[in-house]
Amino acid sequence: MLVLHDGNPLVRIRRPWVNHGFILLILLGFGAQYLGLFVWQVFAFFPHQVFTLADGPGPFYGLVGLVSHMFLHGGWLHIAGNLIALWVFGDNIEDAMGHGRYLLVVLLTGAAAALTQGSLGHPFAPMIGASGAVSAVMGAYLLLHPRARILMLAFNVVPILAPASVVVGIDLLLNIVMAWDASVVGGAGSAGVAWFAHIGGFVSGIVLLLLFRSREVRILQPAPPTASRIMRGLARVIPTLMWPGDKPVVDDAVAPAADGTAAVRRAGWMAFVKAAIYIVLIFLLMRYFG
């Protein structure tokens, strides 16, 4: 699946400058890597080198790779998926922490994800990509905004609005299954991806959010009380998966006074059922006609 938009407003900062800067640095790093402007291979993360403090192949006993690996990627699809997810989820985490703490958390969780992969995965396989830090941001978002609506493409094709708990939860479950397949079953299809880094990122993102969020920021927040014009328009034409009791997106600006009435609850249940049927139909189509 591919996430595209969340419509979750910022309330404590005007602009997520750190998140935008991190995205720009990743793009610049990948551009230099793609053009062959430097020997990028030595800036990957080499778990065995770091654990043994060997002289090579990375600089400074490989410790530089704990950070530099996040600015290197294996291809356009790899970097596009990471940057889109960072764009969607990162601004709200920076809003909850502040600029300086968000920067520190991104660097720490990227390093923690790499160390997790090195400890539980293949210690001699070099690692590149910001996926661990992105997973940390998604884990923090899950803890803060589990009911926020996310626009995603199921199977990278079908648009759906779904709660963050569903979107991020499915992604986490998929990573656990694939990590199991790679380490225990030995599945060839799951090899070559740092699944344990993603899981380590999720866990470290949740832990550091609890430590670094601003005092007034609550965890497990309800869905935003108002929806953006984009989200309201999308909700009129594509299915919305929502938890029972949540207010439909299209009603946010039309009938705010009706919140909590039987009609709103009934509409929430109907939206939930319609979206569930929609997803089942997608699975059937993929299974029998894909």
Residue pairs with C-beta under 8 A, 6 or more apart in sequence:
1 152
1 153
1 154
1 155
1 156
1 167
1 170
1 171
2 81
2 84
2 152
2 153
2 156
3 84
3 85
3 88
3 89
3 150
3 151
3 152
3 167
4 84
4 88
4 151
4 152
4 153
5 88
5 150
5 151
5 230
5 231
6 88
6 89
6 92
6 145
6 148
6 149
6 150
6 151
6 164
7 148
7 149
7 151
7 224
7 227
7 228
7 230
7 231
8 92
8 145
8 148
8 224
9 224
9 226
9 228
10 16
10 91
10 92
10 95
11 95
12 95
12 96
12 98
12 214
12 217
13 94
13 95
13 98
13 99
16 90
16 91
16 94
16 95
16 102
17 99
18 94
18 99
18 102
18 103
18 106
19 86
19 87
19 90
19 91
19 93
19 94
19 102
22 86
22 90
22 103
22 106
23 83
23 86
23 87
23 90
25 71
26 70
26 71
26 73
26 79
26 82
26 83
26 86
26 130
27 79
27 83
28 71
29 71
29 72
30 71
30 72
30 73
30 79
32 38
32 40
33 40
33 72
33 73
40 72
41 57
41 126
42 57
42 58
42 59
43 58
43 59
43 64
43 65
43 68
43 69
43 71
43 72
44 58
44 65
44 68
44 69
44 72
44 126
44 127
44 128
45 58
45 62
45 65
45 66
45 68
45 69
45 114
45 117
45 118
45 126
45 127
45 128
46 57
46 58
46 62
46 65
46 126
47 114
47 115
47 117
47 118
47 119
47 121
47 122
47 123
47 124
47 125
47 127
48 54
48 118
48 123
48 124
49 56
49 57
49 58
49 61
49 62
49 65
50 58
50 61
50 62
50 63
50 65
50 66
50 115
50 118
51 118
51 123
53 61
53 62
54 61
54 62
55 61
58 64
58 65
65 114
66 110
66 111
66 114
66 115
67 107
67 110
67 111
69 110
69 114
69 127
69 128
69 129
70 110
70 129
70 130
70 132
70 133
71 130
72 128
72 129
73 79
73 82
73 128
73 129
73 130
74 128
74 129
78 129
78 131
79 129
82 129
82 130
82 131
82 134
85 134
85 137
85 138
86 130
86 134
86 137
88 150
89 134
89 137
89 138
89 140
89 141
90 102
90 137
92 141
92 144
92 145
92 148
93 102
93 105
93 137
93 140
93 141
93 144
93 209
94 102
96 140
96 144
96 209
96 213
96 214
96 217
97 105
97 209
97 212
97 213
97 214
98 214
101 212
102 212
104 212
105 136
105 140
105 205
105 208
105 209
105 212
106 133
106 136
106 137
107 133
108 204
108 208
109 132
109 133
109 136
109 137
109 201
109 204
109 205
109 208
110 130
110 132
110 133
110 136
110 201
112 132
112 136
112 200
112 201
112 204
113 131
113 132
113 133
113 135
113 136
113 194
113 197
113 198
113 200
113 201
113 204
114 127
114 132
114 197
114 200
115 200
116 132
116 196
116 197
116 199
116 200
116 201
116 203
116 204
117 127
117 132
117 194
117 195
117 196
117 197
117 200
118 127
119 196
120 179
120 183
120 196
120 200
121 182
121 183
121 194
121 195
121 196
121 197
127 194
127 197
129 194
131 194
131 197
131 198
131 201
132 194
132 197
132 198
132 200
132 201
133 201
134 201
135 171
135 175
135 197
135 198
135 199
135 200
135 201
135 202
135 205
136 201
136 202
136 204
136 205
136 208
137 205
138 168
138 171
138 201
138 202
138 205
139 168
139 172
139 201
139 202
139 203
139 204
139 205
139 206
139 209
140 205
140 206
140 208
140 209
141 148
141 164
141 168
142 164
142 165
142 168
142 169
142 172
142 206
143 206
143 209
143 210
143 219
143 220
144 209
144 213
144 217
144 219
144 220
144 221
145 164
145 221
146 163
146 164
146 165
146 220
146 221
147 163
147 164
147 165
147 221
147 222
147 223
147 242
147 243
147 246
148 163
148 164
148 221
148 223
148 224
149 161
149 162
149 163
149 164
149 223
149 227
149 231
149 235
149 240
149 242
149 249
150 161
150 162
150 163
150 164
150 167
151 159
151 160
151 161
151 231
151 234
152 159
152 160
152 161
152 162
152 167
153 159
153 160
154 160
154 279
154 282
155 282
155 286
158 282
159 234
159 238
160 238
160 239
160 240
160 241
160 275
160 278
160 279
161 231
161 234
161 235
161 238
161 239
161 240
161 241
161 242
161 249
162 240
162 241
162 242
162 275
163 223
163 241
163 242
163 243
163 246
165 243
166 241
172 199
172 202
175 195
175 198
175 199
175 202
176 199
178 190
178 193
178 195
179 190
179 195
179 196
179 198
179 199
181 187
181 189
181 190
182 190
182 191
182 193
182 195
183 196
209 219
210 219
213 219
222 246
223 242
223 246
223 247
225 252
225 256
226 252
226 253
226 256
227 235
227 249
227 252
227 253
231 249
232 249
232 250
232 252
232 253
234 249
235 248
235 249
235 250
236 250
239 271
239 274
239 275
239 278
240 248
240 249
240 271
240 275
241 271
241 272
241 275
241 276
241 279
242 248
242 268
242 271
242 272
242 275
243 268
243 272
244 265
244 268
244 269
244 272
245 265
245 268
246 268
247 259
247 264
247 268
248 264
248 267
248 268
248 271
251 258
251 264
251 267
255 264
258 264
